C-alpha cells in the first residue's frame, strides 16, 4: 500500500481557495435546528479533497485559509449565540498534527458538560508553531490542552503490538476486557474569555 504524502502536488490552487471560501460562507450561521434537535451543532473541515483523504494533511497555504475560516465561523457563531439561553458551550478545537480533525462546536446546556470533558487533560502547551503564527486572532481565545486519543480493543492491539510503543493508557471497563487509549497528538480547545 502506498503512503499518501504532501509531496505529491495537488493541482488547482485557485480551486482549493474557492472551495475553502464556499465552505466558510456556508457555515457562518449555526444550524439552530440541529442544536434544538440533537443538542449540538458543529462544523468540521469538510473541504474537498482534504476531508476524504486518510492520513493526509493540507499544505501550509491551504491550512492557513482553513484556520482563518474556522476563526471566522467561531466569531460569527459567538455573535449569533450572544444572549441565547440554549447555548452553553462554544469552542474551537484545533488538532495537531491532525489538523483536518479541527472543528467548531456549539452545544446546549444538556450536552455542554460532555463536551467540556471530551478530552483527557494534558500539560499546558503553547499552540504549535504551524498554527500559532498563522493568525493573531488565536491570541484572543483562552486555550486548554487535551490529548487526542484513539481507543482500541484488546484484539486490535494484539493484531499490531507495535502500537504499544506509542504513548498510551489502559482503561479498565466494568464489562471485562481493557480498552487502550493511544495518543495521536494534542487538541487545543479555544474558548472566549468569559465563558464557563
C-alpha positions, -999 to 999 in steps of 0.1 A, spaced: 0 0 0 14 34 -10 15 61 17 0 94 9 23 124 14 21 161 10 49 159 -15 26 150 -44 13 182 -58 -25 187 -57 -34 207 -87 -58 237 -88 -47 261 -62 -73 287 -71 -100 260 -70 -88 250 -35 -92 286 -23 -127 288 -38 -137 256 -21 -125 270 13 -143 303 7 -175 284 -2 -172 262 29 -166 292 51 -196 311 37 -220 281 41 -212 277 78 -212 313 91 -247 307 105 -251 279 131 -276 252 124 -302 261 151 -325 232 142 -296 207 148 -289 224 181 -325 221 191 -330 185 179 -296 169 188 -283 194 215 -252 200 194 -241 216 161 -206 216 147 -186 223 116 -156 203 106 -132 209 78 -154 194 51 -134 208 22 -127 185 -7 -103 168 -11 -88 171 24 -116 155 44 -118 124 23 -80 115 22 -69 93 51 -38 105 69 -33 135 46 -29 170 59 -33 201 37 -2 221 29 6 253 49 -11 277 24 -44 258 25 -41 252 63 -38 290 67 -70 296 49 -88 268 67 -77 282 101 -89 317 91 -123 301 81 -126 283 114 -118 315 133 -144 334 112 -170 307 118 -163 307 156 -166 345 157 -198 345 137 -213 318 160 -203 337 191 -221 368 178 -252 347 169 -252 329 203 -249 361 224 -278 363 248 -293 330 239 -302 306 267 -300 274 245 -262 277 240 -240 267 269 -208 257 251 -190 272 221 -154 262 214 -128 259 186 -109 226 187 -76 226 169 -58 193 164 -21 188 159 -6 171 140 -40 160 127 -53 195 117 -80 181 95 -98 169 127 -102 205 138 -138 219 143 -161 245 158 -186 230 183 -217 245 199 -237 226 225 -269 231 245 -269 231 283 -279 194 284 -248 184 264 -223 210 274 -207 191 303 -199 162 280 -181 185 256 -162 202 284 -148 169 295 -144 154 260 -106 153 260 -82 139 286 -64 170 302 -27 173 293 1 195 304 -5 231 291 15 237 260 16 266 236 0 262 202 23 246 177 43 270 155 25 257 125 -7 273 139 3 299 164 19 322 139 -9 320 113 -35 343 127 -33 369 155 -70 362 165 -58 330 181 -44 351 210 -80 363 218 -91 328 229 -83 310 262 -67 277 254 -68 243 272 -46 214 260 -60 179 258 -49 146 244 -61 134 210 -66 97 216 -79 67 196 -95 39 215 -87 3 206 -98 -31 220 -75 -58 231 -80 -77 198 -70 -47 177 -39 -41 199 -30 -78 197 -31 -77 159 -4 -49 160 17 -50 192 39 -22 178 11 3 187 21 -2 223 54 16 217 34 48 213 22 67 244 -9 51 257 -31 44 287 -50 13 296 -86 18 308 -104 -10 327 -141 -12 320 -168 -28 341 -177 -53 314 -143 -71 312 -115 -65 288 -93 -34 289 -95 -6 264 -63 10 251 -62 48 245 -33 55 221 -22 91 219 -24 105 183 -14 141 192 -29 170 211 -61 191 208 -62 227 219 -97 238 229 -101 276 225 -130 295 241 -139 331 247 -126 345 280 -160 350 297 -174 315 290 -179 290 318 
